[in-house]
Amino acid sequence: MPHVIEHILNHKAASLTDIGEIYNLYTYVKEKREVLQMWSNHIEWLIKQASEMDALAA
């Protein structure tokens, strides 16, 4: 999914010509949503792990 991440970050693809950019109008909305949800799940897991470590340390 690196190409989806590039779209999320709004990076311009070096391989596309000016004509290619005109015809490549797919927005990757569904794929972006899936990748951002995976990232959100990971962040939530990290926060949960940190809070559990804090609880153990107390």
N, C-alpha and C positions, 0 to 999 in steps of 0.2 A: 503493500500500500504506500510506498514512498511517493508515488505520483499524486496521491490524494493529499498527503502531508504538504507537498509542494503547493498544491492549490489552496490549502488552508492558510499557509504562510504567504500566499499571493506571490509566489516566485514565478518569474517568467521562464518558460522552458527554452533552453538554448537551442534545442533541436528543431523547434518550429520556425518555419519561415513566416514572413508577413502573410502570405496566402494561407498557410497552415493555421495561423492564429484566427483568421477570418472564419475558416470552416470548422474549427474546433470550438464549438459553442457549448459543449456539454459542461454542465456546472458542477457535477459530482456532489450534489446536495445530499443524496442518500449516503454515499460513501463518507463524506465529511461528517455527517451526523454519527455514523457508526464509529469512526476513528475518535471523534471527540468524546463519545460515550465511553469508549475503552479507556481514554486518558482520564476521564472523570472517575471511573471505577478504580483506576490505579491510584489516583490522588486520595480518594476516600479510604482505600486500603492502607496507604502510608499513614494517614492521619489516625486511623484505628490502631495501627501497630504502635505509633508513637504514644498514644494515650494509654495503651496497655502497658507499655514500658514505664510510663510515668506512674501508673497505678502500682506496678511491682516495686518501683523504687521508693514509694511512700511508706 
